[in-house]
Amino acid sequence: MSIDPKRLEPAEREELASLLPLPAERELSDRHQRALRDQLMREFRQDAAGARPRLKVRHLKVAALPLAAGALALTLATSGVFGQEGGTTVSGTGTTAARGGKAPATTAAAVVLLDRIATVAASRPAFTVRDDQYVYVASKVAWSVQTDDDPLMRLDTPHSRKVWFSVDGSRAGLLHEKGKRIPLGGDLDKDGNPVPGDRPGNPSPDLNNPTYRYLEALPTDPEALLEKIYDETAGSGPGPDQEAFVTIGDLLREQIAPPEVSAALYKAAALVPGVTVVDDSVDAAGRHGVAVARVHAGQRTEWIFDRKTLEFLGERGVMLEDSPQGRRGQITATTAILKRGITDRPGELPGRTG
């Protein structure tokens, strides 16, 4: 069964149509269809009684996250609900919903968009990689920084960032950023390249610091995957749903995951309460796209996708209200993924990219 556009409000039909440019049709999973159908029926009955549900933004404590390799602390606390009144929504269900209390609903547009994105991700060819190779990701980034003397978040100038991560974590990686060559889990030789040593690059990968092999072994069932994320991030960050959304975004940004795992991550994101859609967002390279988003503590995290190809472009954080840390409309973080690939050595550019 597919979604019946006659059951949606005109604004909702227009929103869904603008977000679904691909010509190939694919039905939603049975679970998503049931959730959409049940929610639409609830809203139909509420409309008949003269009432429409409204989403409420939860305000949780802002969290500070450090940059890699000991850089300045930065504030990237974003996520929650993009305030959309009266829109068709799907509440989280099952063991992965509303951890620790009532959670805001996820919009039907977000469920449909993430399902489309997952379909595209699953169709992409997989990389063939050896354990002795490296994942390469080139990006353009700018983070907000704070100091004890200046509590306001100040967005850095967008700059180039290139990383090489050992496929299996057994070798030191490399970071090129702001003219510096920074070893990741090892030492550099006289030419500035990682050298083998007693300390491997990433001997104990996890959700916050994965390797390609770690991602390759993740569950491909979205519910099982999200359950793992909730369990392993319990007690971290400003809240379980917020932390799950941020964790999924981190796994997608600066790594390469097998197609079936990427698809599972996007479908798992659709099960996190409070996810919605931003019609237009822009990444650090100036590329416009449609975004999957979540709001927390007056800030919104956006995952940006090309509107036609649904390729992941980057992320953006935006202040939605004034606070001691920033002003409404202020960009708190911005990234753009420019190239991914597999190399034989750190510092080397890939032949095949994705």
Residue, then its C-alpha position, 0 to 999 in steps of 0.5 A: m500500500s502507498i500513501d494516498p495523497k487524497r488523505l493529506e492536506p494541500a500543503e502536505r501534498e505540495e511538500l511531499a511532491s517537492l521532496l520526491p523528485l526521483p522518477a522510480e517509485r518504491e513503496l514504504s515498508d509495512r511498518h512505516q505504512r501502518a504508522l502513517r495510516d494510523q496517524l492520518m486516521r487519528e488526525f482525521r478524527q481530530d479534524a472532525a472534532g475541530a482540533r489539530p495536534r501541534l508539535k512542541v519543542r523540547h528544551l534540553k541542556v546544550a552540549a559541548l563537543p570537542l574537535a578531533a585531535g585536541a582542537l578547540a572545544l566547540t558547541l554543536a548542540t542541535s536537534g529536536v523538532f522543526g516547528q511545523e504546526g498541524g503537519t501530518t506526523v508519525s509518532g515513534t513506536g516500539t522500543t526505540a521511541a520516546r526514551g525517557g518520556k514523551a517525545p515530539a512526533t516525526t513528520a510524514a514528509a521526513v519518513v518518506l524522504l528518508d525512505r527515498i534516501a535509503t533506497v538511493a544509498a542501497s543502490r550505490p555500488a560498494f567499495t572493495v577494500r583491503d584491511d591495509q587501505y585507508v578511507y579518505v574524506a575531503s570536506k569543507v568545514a567551519w565550527s563554532v568555538q567558545t572561550d571562557d572570556d567570550p561565551l558567544m559562539r563564533l563561527d570559524t572561517p570555512h576551510s579545507r579538511k582531509v582525513w585518512f582512516s585505517v580501514d581496520g584501525s590497525r594503522a595510524g591515520l592522518l588529518h590535514e587541516k589548516g596547514k597542519r598534518i596531524p597523526l591520528g593514533g600514531d606518530l609522523d616520520k620526518d616527511g610528515n607521514p604516519v609510521p608504524g609503531d606500538r600504537p595502532g590507529n584505532p584498536s577499539p572502534d565504536l559508534n563515536n570513532p568507527t572504522y570501515r570494518y566496524l561499520e561493515a559489521l553493524p546491523t542492517d535491520p533499522e530497528a536493531l541498529l537504532e536499538k544498538i545506538y540507544d543502548e551504547t549511547a545511553g547517558s551521553g549527550p542531552g538526551p537519548d533521541q538527540e544523541a541517537f540523531v547526532t550519532i547517526g549523522d556522525l557515522l554518515r559524515e566522515q566515513i564510508a559505510p557499505p550501501e546496506v548499512s548506509a540505508a539502514l542508518y537512514k531508515a533508523a533515523a526515520l524512527v527517531p522521534g522529532v525528525t522533520v524536513v527543511d525545504d532549503s538549506v545550504d552547505a559549507a560549499g554553497r550548495h543548496g538542498v533539502a534537509v532532514a532536521r531535528v531541533h534541540a534547545g533552540q538550535r536545529t541540526e540539518w543533514i543536507f541532501d541534493r534535491k535531485t540525486l539525494e546524495f548527502l552534501g553536508e550538515r548545518g547547525v542554525m540557532l532558532e532563538d536568542s540565547p547567551q550562546g548566540r542569536r536567532g538565525q546564527i549558523t553554528a556549524t557548517t560542513a560540505i563533503l567534497k570527495r570520498g574514496i579508498t587509498d593505499r596510503p595516508g596522504e594519497l588521493p584516491g583513484r576511485t571516489g564516491 
